[in-house]
Amino acid sequence: MAQVVGPAKGPVTGFCVKCRTKRELKSSEEVVLKNGRRAIRGACSVCGTMVYVFMGSRKKG
Ligand SMILES: [Zn+2]
């Protein structure tokens, strides 16, 4: 289970596997996965599929 850190800042785009293209995500939130990786989780604005956008280990201001 991913732990929710908080809402994502600004609009987030991620690759939707169902649409096979990049889509803007709605209800996006920042999460920390069980393995410690951070990611943005959101729903595809077109088809509603849950999309994960993995972030690098470095955190930018
Ligand atoms: Zn989609």
N, CA, C, O and the ligand as a Tripos MOL2 file, in Angstrom:
@<TRIPOS>MOLECULE
protein
  245   243    62     0     0
PROTEIN
NO_CHARGES

@<TRIPOS>ATOM
      1 N           0.8380   -1.1990    0.0000 N.3       1 MET1
      2 CA          0.0000    0.0000    0.0000 C.3       1 MET1
      3 C           0.8710    1.2460    0.0000 C.2       1 MET1
      4 O           1.8660    1.3320    0.7210 O.2       1 MET1
      5 N           0.4800    2.1990   -0.8160 N.am      2 ALA2
      6 CA          1.2190    3.4480   -0.8670 C.3       2 ALA2
      7 C           0.6870    4.4070    0.1940 C.2       2 ALA2
      8 O          -0.5130    4.4860    0.4580 O.2       2 ALA2
      9 N           1.6270    5.1260    0.7870 N.am      3 GLN3
     10 CA          1.2360    6.1000    1.8020 C.3       3 GLN3
     11 C           1.1110    7.4700    1.1580 C.2       3 GLN3
     12 O           2.0290    7.9240    0.4750 O.2       3 GLN3
     13 N           0.0050    8.1150    1.3690 N.am      4 VAL4
     14 CA         -0.2320    9.4280    0.7670 C.3       4 VAL4
     15 C           0.5020   10.5020    1.5660 C.2       4 VAL4
     16 O           0.3330   10.6170    2.7800 O.2       4 VAL4
     17 N           1.3140   11.2800    0.8680 N.am      5 VAL5
     18 CA          2.0530   12.3570    1.5210 C.3       5 VAL5
     19 C           1.2350   13.6410    1.5080 C.2       5 VAL5
     20 O           1.1780   14.3720    2.4970 O.2       5 VAL5
     21 N           0.6060   13.8970    0.3730 N.am      6 GLY6
     22 CA         -0.1970   15.1000    0.2410 C.3       6 GLY6
     23 C          -0.5540   15.3110   -1.2150 C.2       6 GLY6
     24 O          -0.1410   14.5400   -2.0810 O.2       6 GLY6
     25 N          -1.3090   16.3400   -1.4790 N.am      7 PRO7
     26 CA         -1.6950   16.6060   -2.8610 C.3       7 PRO7
     27 C          -0.4960   17.0200   -3.6980 C.2       7 PRO7
     28 O           0.4140   17.6900   -3.2100 O.2       7 PRO7
     29 N          -0.5040   16.6110   -4.9690 N.am      8 ALA8
     30 CA          0.5800   16.9930   -5.8640 C.3       8 ALA8
     31 C           0.4910   18.4700   -6.1920 C.2       8 ALA8
     32 O          -0.5920   19.0500   -6.2640 O.2       8 ALA8
     33 N           1.6700   19.0700   -6.3890 N.am      9 LYS9
     34 CA          1.6890   20.5020   -6.6960 C.3       9 LYS9
     35 C           1.5420   20.7070   -8.1940 C.2       9 LYS9
     36 O           2.3100   20.1720   -8.9940 O.2       9 LYS9
     37 N           0.5540   21.4830   -8.5490 N.am     10 GLY10
     38 CA          0.3780   21.8280   -9.9510 C.3      10 GLY10
     39 C          -0.1340   20.6710  -10.7730 C.2      10 GLY10
     40 O          -0.2980   19.5610  -10.2670 O.2      10 GLY10
     41 N          -0.3840   20.9300  -12.0380 N.am     11 PRO11
     42 CA         -0.8750   19.8780  -12.9290 C.3      11 PRO11
     43 C           0.2070   18.8340  -13.1780 C.2      11 PRO11
     44 O           1.3770   19.1640  -13.3690 O.2      11 PRO11
     45 N          -0.2010   17.5820  -13.1730 N.am     12 VAL12
     46 CA          0.7350   16.4810  -13.3750 C.3      12 VAL12
     47 C           0.3220   15.6990  -14.6070 C.2      12 VAL12
     48 O          -0.8570   15.4040  -14.8070 O.2      12 VAL12
     49 N           1.3040   15.3670  -15.4280 N.am     13 THR13
     50 CA          1.0220   14.5130  -16.5680 C.3      13 THR13
     51 C           1.7520   13.1910  -16.3990 C.2      13 THR13
     52 O           2.8680   13.1420  -15.8830 O.2      13 THR13
     53 N           1.1150   12.1420  -16.8330 N.am     14 GLY14
     54 CA          1.7180   10.8240  -16.7480 C.3      14 GLY14
     55 C           1.2950    9.9850  -17.9300 C.2      14 GLY14
     56 O           0.3430   10.3150  -18.6370 O.2      14 GLY14
     57 N           2.0180    8.8890  -18.1360 N.am     15 PHE15
     58 CA          1.7180    8.0290  -19.2710 C.3      15 PHE15
     59 C           0.6060    7.0590  -18.9060 C.2      15 PHE15
     60 O           0.7650    6.2120  -18.0280 O.2      15 PHE15
     61 N          -0.5100    7.1930  -19.5860 N.am     16 CYS16
     62 CA         -1.6300    6.2940  -19.3530 C.3      16 CYS16
     63 C          -1.4670    5.0520  -20.2270 C.2      16 CYS16
     64 O          -1.3460    5.1520  -21.4480 O.2      16 CYS16
     65 N          -1.4660    3.8890  -19.5930 N.am     17 VAL17
     66 CA         -1.2380    2.6530  -20.3450 C.3      17 VAL17
     67 C          -2.4520    2.3010  -21.2030 C.2      17 VAL17
     68 O          -2.3350    1.5840  -22.1970 O.2      17 VAL17
     69 N          -3.5880    2.8020  -20.8180 N.am     18 LYS18
     70 CA         -4.7960    2.4830  -21.5630 C.3      18 LYS18
     71 C          -4.9210    3.3660  -22.8080 C.2      18 LYS18
     72 O          -5.2710    2.8890  -23.8880 O.2      18 LYS18
     73 N          -4.6300    4.6530  -22.6410 N.am     19 CYS19
     74 CA         -4.6750    5.5830  -23.7740 C.3      19 CYS19
     75 C          -3.3960    5.4840  -24.6140 C.2      19 CYS19
     76 O          -3.3570    5.9280  -25.7610 O.2      19 CYS19
     77 N          -2.3610    4.8980  -24.0240 N.am     20 ARG20
     78 CA         -1.0490    4.7890  -24.6870 C.3      20 ARG20
     79 C          -0.4830    6.1480  -25.0520 C.2      20 ARG20
     80 O           0.1760    6.2980  -26.0820 O.2      20 ARG20
     81 N          -0.7360    7.1220  -24.2230 N.am     21 THR21
     82 CA         -0.1630    8.4500  -24.4250 C.3      21 THR21
     83 C          -0.1350    9.1880  -23.1030 C.2      21 THR21
     84 O          -0.6820    8.7230  -22.1040 O.2      21 THR21
     85 N           0.5020   10.3290  -23.1100 N.am     22 LYS22
     86 CA          0.5550   11.1120  -21.8810 C.3      22 LYS22
     87 C          -0.7510   11.8650  -21.6860 C.2      22 LYS22
     88 O          -1.3010   12.4610  -22.6120 O.2      22 LYS22
     89 N          -1.2210   11.8170  -20.4560 N.am     23 ARG23
     90 CA         -2.4650   12.4910  -20.1310 C.3      23 ARG23
     91 C          -2.2970   13.3160  -18.8730 C.2      23 ARG23
     92 O          -1.4570   13.0180  -18.0240 O.2      23 ARG23
     93 N          -3.0990   14.3470  -18.7640 N.am     24 GLU24
     94 CA         -3.1270   15.0990  -17.5200 C.3      24 GLU24
     95 C          -3.8760   14.2700  -16.4830 C.2      24 GLU24
     96 O          -4.8790   13.6270  -16.7930 O.2      24 GLU24
     97 N          -3.3770   14.2930  -15.2550 N.am     25 LEU25
     98 CA         -3.9950   13.4870  -14.2000 C.3      25 LEU25
     99 C          -4.8810   14.3430  -13.3210 C.2      25 LEU25
    100 O          -4.5680   15.4970  -13.0280 O.2      25 LEU25
    101 N          -5.9760   13.7690  -12.9120 N.am     26 LYS26
    102 CA         -6.8460   14.4730  -11.9760 C.3      26 LYS26
    103 C          -6.7850   13.7950  -10.6120 C.2      26 LYS26
    104 O          -6.4280   12.6220  -10.5050 O.2      26 LYS26
    105 N          -7.1250   14.5210   -9.6080 N.am     27 SER27
    106 CA         -7.0390   14.0410   -8.2180 C.3      27 SER27
    107 C          -5.6590   13.4740   -7.9160 C.2      27 SER27
    108 O          -5.5210   12.4560   -7.2380 O.2      27 SER27
    109 N          -4.6360   14.1580   -8.4370 N.am     28 SER28
    110 CA         -3.2830   13.6410   -8.2440 C.3      28 SER28
    111 C          -2.8000   13.9150   -6.8270 C.2      28 SER28
    112 O          -3.0850   14.9590   -6.2410 O.2      28 SER28
    113 N          -2.0620   12.9480   -6.2940 N.am     29 GLU29
    114 CA         -1.5040   13.0910   -4.9550 C.3      29 GLU29
    115 C          -0.1440   12.4280   -4.8920 C.2      29 GLU29
    116 O           0.1450   11.4760   -5.6170 O.2      29 GLU29
    117 N           0.6820   12.9550   -4.0040 N.am     30 GLU30
    118 CA          2.0280   12.4250   -3.8590 C.3      30 GLU30
    119 C           2.0040   11.2680   -2.8750 C.2      30 GLU30
    120 O           1.4140   11.3710   -1.8000 O.2      30 GLU30
    121 N           2.6440   10.1730   -3.2440 N.am     31 VAL31
    122 CA          2.6480    8.9970   -2.3840 C.3      31 VAL31
    123 C           4.0720    8.4640   -2.2150 C.2      31 VAL31
    124 O           4.9510    8.7280   -3.0350 O.2      31 VAL31
    125 N           4.2760    7.7160   -1.1430 N.am     32 VAL32
    126 CA          5.5280    6.9990   -0.9340 C.3      32 VAL32
    127 C           5.2020    5.5160   -0.9530 C.2      32 VAL32
    128 O           4.3600    5.0340   -0.1940 O.2      32 VAL32
    129 N           5.8840    4.8090   -1.8330 N.am     33 LEU33
    130 CA          5.6140    3.3780   -1.9580 C.3      33 LEU33
    131 C           6.3320    2.5990   -0.8610 C.2      33 LEU33
    132 O           7.1660    3.1320   -0.1290 O.2      33 LEU33
    133 N           5.9810    1.3290   -0.7740 N.am     34 LYS34
    134 CA          6.5210    0.4710    0.2750 C.3      34 LYS34
    135 C           8.0530    0.4070    0.2180 C.2      34 LYS34
    136 O           8.7200    0.2860    1.2450 O.2      34 LYS34
    137 N           8.5980    0.4900   -1.0100 N.am     35 ASN35
    138 CA         10.0510    0.4140   -1.1580 C.3      35 ASN35
    139 C          10.7410    1.7680   -0.9640 C.2      35 ASN35
    140 O          11.9440    1.8930   -1.1910 O.2      35 ASN35
    141 N           9.9810    2.7690   -0.5460 N.am     36 GLY36
    142 CA         10.5740    4.0640   -0.2590 C.3      36 GLY36
    143 C          10.5880    5.0240   -1.4360 C.2      36 GLY36
    144 O          10.9630    6.1860   -1.2810 O.2      36 GLY36
    145 N          10.1890    4.5610   -2.5920 N.am     37 ARG37
    146 CA         10.1810    5.4530   -3.7490 C.3      37 ARG37
    147 C           8.9860    6.3890   -3.6920 C.2      37 ARG37
    148 O           7.9020    6.0340   -3.2270 O.2      37 ARG37
    149 N           9.2210    7.5770   -4.1740 N.am     38 ARG38
    150 CA          8.1360    8.5530   -4.2230 C.3      38 ARG38
    151 C           7.5180    8.5580   -5.6060 C.2      38 ARG38
    152 O           8.1960    8.3480   -6.6110 O.2      38 ARG38
    153 N           6.2360    8.7980   -5.6360 N.am     39 ALA39
    154 CA          5.5310    8.8110   -6.9060 C.3      39 ALA39
    155 C           4.3280    9.7340   -6.8150 C.2      39 ALA39
    156 O           3.8540   10.0760   -5.7320 O.2      39 ALA39
    157 N           3.8530   10.1210   -7.9830 N.am     40 ILE40
    158 CA          2.5960   10.8610   -8.0510 C.3      40 ILE40
    159 C           1.5450    9.8880   -8.5720 C.2      40 ILE40
    160 O           1.7600    9.2130   -9.5780 O.2      40 ILE40
    161 N           0.4400    9.8220   -7.9030 N.am     41 ARG41
    162 CA         -0.6340    8.9390   -8.3140 C.3      41 ARG41
    163 C          -1.8370    9.7890   -8.6920 C.2      41 ARG41
    164 O          -2.2150   10.7090   -7.9670 O.2      41 ARG41
    165 N          -2.4230    9.4750   -9.8190 N.am     42 GLY42
    166 CA         -3.5930   10.2340  -10.2390 C.3      42 GLY42
    167 C          -4.3940    9.4490  -11.2530 C.2      42 GLY42
    168 O          -3.9500    8.4180  -11.7580 O.2      42 GLY42
    169 N          -5.5680    9.9480  -11.5420 N.am     43 ALA43
    170 CA         -6.4430    9.2810  -12.4990 C.3      43 ALA43
    171 C          -6.3590    9.9840  -13.8470 C.2      43 ALA43
    172 O          -6.3700   11.2130  -13.9190 O.2      43 ALA43
    173 N          -6.2750    9.2000  -14.9050 N.am     44 CYS44
    174 CA         -6.2630    9.7550  -16.2570 C.3      44 CYS44
    175 C          -7.5250   10.5940  -16.4580 C.2      44 CYS44
    176 O          -8.6350   10.1570  -16.1540 O.2      44 CYS44
    177 N          -7.3300   11.8110  -16.9780 N.am     45 SER45
    178 CA         -8.4640   12.7220  -17.1280 C.3      45 SER45
    179 C          -9.4110   12.2720  -18.2370 C.2      45 SER45
    180 O         -10.5320   12.7710  -18.3380 O.2      45 SER45
    181 N          -8.9630   11.3300  -19.0690 N.am     46 VAL46
    182 CA         -9.7930   10.8840  -20.1860 C.3      46 VAL46
    183 C         -10.5140    9.5730  -19.8710 C.2      46 VAL46
    184 O         -11.7280    9.4750  -20.0470 O.2      46 VAL46
    185 N          -9.7650    8.5560  -19.4020 N.am     47 CYS47
    186 CA        -10.3770    7.2410  -19.2050 C.3      47 CYS47
    187 C         -10.4890    6.8620  -17.7250 C.2      47 CYS47
    188 O         -11.1710    5.8940  -17.3860 O.2      47 CYS47
    189 N          -9.8340    7.6070  -16.8530 N.am     48 GLY48
    190 CA         -9.9680    7.3440  -15.4260 C.3      48 GLY48
    191 C          -9.0540    6.2710  -14.8780 C.2      48 GLY48
    192 O          -9.1340    5.9360  -13.6960 O.2      48 GLY48
    193 N          -8.1790    5.7220  -15.7200 N.am     49 THR49
    194 CA         -7.2410    4.7060  -15.2580 C.3      49 THR49
    195 C          -6.2350    5.3040  -14.2670 C.2      49 THR49
    196 O          -5.7640    6.4250  -14.4580 O.2      49 THR49
    197 N          -5.9130    4.5640  -13.2220 N.am     50 MET50
    198 CA         -4.9530    5.0400  -12.2480 C.3      50 MET50
    199 C          -3.5580    5.0200  -12.8600 C.2      50 MET50
    200 O          -3.1170    4.0050  -13.3990 O.2      50 MET50
    201 N          -2.8720    6.1550  -12.7680 N.am     51 VAL51
    202 CA         -1.5460    6.3010  -13.3640 C.3      51 VAL51
    203 C          -0.5440    6.6720  -12.2800 C.2      51 VAL51
    204 O          -0.8060    7.5380  -11.4460 O.2      51 VAL51
    205 N           0.6060    6.0040  -12.3030 N.am     52 TYR52
    206 CA          1.6810    6.3380  -11.3810 C.3      52 TYR52
    207 C           2.8090    7.0080  -12.1410 C.2      52 TYR52
    208 O           3.2300    6.5320  -13.1960 O.2      52 TYR52
    209 N           3.2970    8.1170  -11.6010 N.am     53 VAL53
    210 CA          4.4430    8.7980  -12.1870 C.3      53 VAL53
    211 C           5.5610    8.7480  -11.1590 C.2      53 VAL53
    212 O           5.4770    9.3810  -10.1060 O.2      53 VAL53
    213 N           6.6110    7.9900  -11.4710 N.am     54 PHE54
    214 CA          7.6990    7.8420  -10.5040 C.3      54 PHE54
    215 C           8.6410    9.0300  -10.5680 C.2      54 PHE54
    216 O           8.9650    9.5330  -11.6430 O.2      54 PHE54
    217 N           9.0660    9.4590   -9.4160 N.am     55 MET55
    218 CA          9.9690   10.5970   -9.3460 C.3      55 MET55
    219 C          11.3500   10.1020   -8.9780 C.2      55 MET55
    220 O          11.5150    9.0240   -8.4070 O.2      55 MET55
    221 N          12.3370   10.9120   -9.3160 N.am     56 GLY56
    222 CA         13.6990   10.5620   -8.9620 C.3      56 GLY56
    223 C          13.8930   10.6160   -7.4630 C.2      56 GLY56
    224 O          13.0520   11.1380   -6.7310 O.2      56 GLY56
    225 N          15.0150   10.0700   -7.0110 N.am     57 SER57
    226 CA         15.2690   10.0560   -5.5820 C.3      57 SER57
    227 C          15.5700   11.4530   -5.0690 C.2      57 SER57
    228 O          15.3900   11.7500   -3.8880 O.2      57 SER57
    229 N          16.0400   12.3210   -5.9890 N.am     58 ARG58
    230 CA         16.3280   13.6920   -5.5900 C.3      58 ARG58
    231 C          15.0300   14.4850   -5.5450 C.2      58 ARG58
    232 O          14.1760   14.3800   -6.4250 O.2      58 ARG58
    233 N          14.9200   15.2550   -4.5220 N.am     59 LYS59
    234 CA         13.7290   16.0870   -4.4020 C.3      59 LYS59
    235 C          14.0680   17.5080   -4.7740 C.2      59 LYS59
    236 O          14.9250   18.1370   -4.1520 O.2      59 LYS59
    237 N          13.4060   18.0090   -5.7760 N.am     60 LYS60
    238 CA         13.6570   19.3800   -6.2080 C.3      60 LYS60
    239 C          12.7120   20.3260   -5.4890 C.2      60 LYS60
    240 O          11.5270   20.0460   -5.3040 O.2      60 LYS60
    241 N          13.2890   21.4770   -5.0840 N.am     61 GLY61
    242 CA         12.5650   22.4960   -4.3640 C.3      61 GLY61
    243 C          11.1890   22.6950   -4.8890 C.2      61 GLY61
    244 O          10.4480   23.5330   -4.3760 O.2      61 GLY61
    245 ZN         -6.2840    7.1220  -20.1350 Zn       62 ZN62
@<TRIPOS>BOND
     1     1     2 1
     2     2     3 1
     3     3     4 2
     4     3     5 am
     5     5     6 1
     6     6     7 1
     7     7     8 2
     8     7     9 am
     9     9    10 1
    10    10    11 1
    11    11    12 2
    12    11    13 am
    13    13    14 1
    14    14    15 1
    15    15    16 2
    16    15    17 am
    17    17    18 1
    18    18    19 1
    19    19    20 2
    20    19    21 am
    21    21    22 1
    22    22    23 1
    23    23    24 2
    24    23    25 am
    25    25    26 1
    26    26    27 1
    27    27    28 2
    28    27    29 am
    29    29    30 1
    30    30    31 1
    31    31    32 2
    32    31    33 am
    33    33    34 1
    34    34    35 1
    35    35    36 2
    36    35    37 am
    37    37    38 1
    38    38    39 1
    39    39    40 2
    40    39    41 am
    41    41    42 1
    42    42    43 1
    43    43    44 2
    44    43    45 am
    45    45    46 1
    46    46    47 1
    47    47    48 2
    48    47    49 am
    49    49    50 1
    50    50    51 1
    51    51    52 2
    52    51    53 am
    53    53    54 1
    54    54    55 1
    55    55    56 2
    56    55    57 am
    57    57    58 1
    58    58    59 1
    59    59    60 2
    60    59    61 am
    61    61    62 1
    62    62    63 1
    63    63    64 2
    64    63    65 am
    65    65    66 1
    66    66    67 1
    67    67    68 2
    68    67    69 am
    69    69    70 1
    70    70    71 1
    71    71    72 2
    72    71    73 am
    73    73    74 1
    74    74    75 1
    75    75    76 2
    76    75    77 am
    77    77    78 1
    78    78    79 1
    79    79    80 2
    80    79    81 am
    81    81    82 1
    82    82    83 1
    83    83    84 2
    84    83    85 am
    85    85    86 1
    86    86    87 1
    87    87    88 2
    88    87    89 am
    89    89    90 1
    90    90    91 1
    91    91    92 2
    92    91    93 am
    93    93    94 1
    94    94    95 1
    95    95    96 2
    96    95    97 am
    97    97    98 1
    98    98    99 1
    99    99   100 2
   100    99   101 am
   101   101   102 1
   102   102   103 1
   103   103   104 2
   104   103   105 am
   105   105   106 1
   106   106   107 1
   107   107   108 2
   108   107   109 am
   109   109   110 1
   110   110   111 1
   111   111   112 2
   112   111   113 am
   113   113   114 1
   114   114   115 1
   115   115   116 2
   116   115   117 am
   117   117   118 1
   118   118   119 1
   119   119   120 2
   120   119   121 am
   121   121   122 1
   122   122   123 1
   123   123   124 2
   124   123   125 am
   125   125   126 1
   126   126   127 1
   127   127   128 2
   128   127   129 am
   129   129   130 1
   130   130   131 1
   131   131   132 2
   132   131   133 am
   133   133   134 1
   134   134   135 1
   135   135   136 2
   136   135   137 am
   137   137   138 1
   138   138   139 1
   139   139   140 2
   140   139   141 am
   141   141   142 1
   142   142   143 1
   143   143   144 2
   144   143   145 am
   145   145   146 1
   146   146   147 1
   147   147   148 2
   148   147   149 am
   149   149   150 1
   150   150   151 1
   151   151   152 2
   152   151   153 am
   153   153   154 1
   154   154   155 1
   155   155   156 2
   156   155   157 am
   157   157   158 1
   158   158   159 1
   159   159   160 2
   160   159   161 am
   161   161   162 1
   162   162   163 1
   163   163   164 2
   164   163   165 am
   165   165   166 1
   166   166   167 1
   167   167   168 2
   168   167   169 am
   169   169   170 1
   170   170   171 1
   171   171   172 2
   172   171   173 am
   173   173   174 1
   174   174   175 1
   175   175   176 2
   176   175   177 am
   177   177   178 1
   178   178   179 1
   179   179   180 2
   180   179   181 am
   181   181   182 1
   182   182   183 1
   183   183   184 2
   184   183   185 am
   185   185   186 1
   186   186   187 1
   187   187   188 2
   188   187   189 am
   189   189   190 1
   190   190   191 1
   191   191   192 2
   192   191   193 am
   193   193   194 1
   194   194   195 1
   195   195   196 2
   196   195   197 am
   197   197   198 1
   198   198   199 1
   199   199   200 2
   200   199   201 am
   201   201   202 1
   202   202   203 1
   203   203   204 2
   204   203   205 am
   205   205   206 1
   206   206   207 1
   207   207   208 2
   208   207   209 am
   209   209   210 1
   210   210   211 1
   211   211   212 2
   212   211   213 am
   213   213   214 1
   214   214   215 1
   215   215   216 2
   216   215   217 am
   217   217   218 1
   218   218   219 1
   219   219   220 2
   220   219   221 am
   221   221   222 1
   222   222   223 1
   223   223   224 2
   224   223   225 am
   225   225   226 1
   226   226   227 1
   227   227   228 2
   228   227   229 am
   229   229   230 1
   230   230   231 1
   231   231   232 2
   232   231   233 am
   233   233   234 1
   234   234   235 1
   235   235   236 2
   236   235   237 am
   237   237   238 1
   238   238   239 1
   239   239   240 2
   240   239   241 am
   241   241   242 1
   242   242   243 1
   243   243   244 2
@<TRIPOS>SUBSTRUCTURE
     1 MET1         2 RESIDUE 1 A MET
     2 ALA2         6 RESIDUE 1 A ALA
     3 GLN3        10 RESIDUE 1 A GLN
     4 VAL4        14 RESIDUE 1 A VAL
     5 VAL5        18 RESIDUE 1 A VAL
     6 GLY6        22 RESIDUE 1 A GLY
     7 PRO7        26 RESIDUE 1 A PRO
     8 ALA8        30 RESIDUE 1 A ALA
     9 LYS9        34 RESIDUE 1 A LYS
    10 GLY10       38 RESIDUE 1 A GLY
    11 PRO11       42 RESIDUE 1 A PRO
    12 VAL12       46 RESIDUE 1 A VAL
    13 THR13       50 RESIDUE 1 A THR
    14 GLY14       54 RESIDUE 1 A GLY
    15 PHE15       58 RESIDUE 1 A PHE
    16 CYS16       62 RESIDUE 1 A CYS
    17 VAL17       66 RESIDUE 1 A VAL
    18 LYS18       70 RESIDUE 1 A LYS
    19 CYS19       74 RESIDUE 1 A CYS
    20 ARG20       78 RESIDUE 1 A ARG
    21 THR21       82 RESIDUE 1 A THR
    22 LYS22       86 RESIDUE 1 A LYS
    23 ARG23       90 RESIDUE 1 A ARG
    24 GLU24       94 RESIDUE 1 A GLU
    25 LEU25       98 RESIDUE 1 A LEU
    26 LYS26      102 RESIDUE 1 A LYS
    27 SER27      106 RESIDUE 1 A SER
    28 SER28      110 RESIDUE 1 A SER
    29 GLU29      114 RESIDUE 1 A GLU
    30 GLU30      118 RESIDUE 1 A GLU
    31 VAL31      122 RESIDUE 1 A VAL
    32 VAL32      126 RESIDUE 1 A VAL
    33 LEU33      130 RESIDUE 1 A LEU
    34 LYS34      134 RESIDUE 1 A LYS
    35 ASN35      138 RESIDUE 1 A ASN
    36 GLY36      142 RESIDUE 1 A GLY
    37 ARG37      146 RESIDUE 1 A ARG
    38 ARG38      150 RESIDUE 1 A ARG
    39 ALA39      154 RESIDUE 1 A ALA
    40 ILE40      158 RESIDUE 1 A ILE
    41 ARG41      162 RESIDUE 1 A ARG
    42 GLY42      166 RESIDUE 1 A GLY
    43 ALA43      170 RESIDUE 1 A ALA
    44 CYS44      174 RESIDUE 1 A CYS
    45 SER45      178 RESIDUE 1 A SER
    46 VAL46      182 RESIDUE 1 A VAL
    47 CYS47      186 RESIDUE 1 A CYS
    48 GLY48      190 RESIDUE 1 A GLY
    49 THR49      194 RESIDUE 1 A THR
    50 MET50      198 RESIDUE 1 A MET
    51 VAL51      202 RESIDUE 1 A VAL
    52 TYR52      206 RESIDUE 1 A TYR
    53 VAL53      210 RESIDUE 1 A VAL
    54 PHE54      214 RESIDUE 1 A PHE
    55 MET55      218 RESIDUE 1 A MET
    56 GLY56      222 RESIDUE 1 A GLY
    57 SER57      226 RESIDUE 1 A SER
    58 ARG58      230 RESIDUE 1 A ARG
    59 LYS59      234 RESIDUE 1 A LYS
    60 LYS60      238 RESIDUE 1 A LYS
    61 GLY61      242 RESIDUE 1 A GLY
    62 ZN62       245 GROUP 0 **** ****
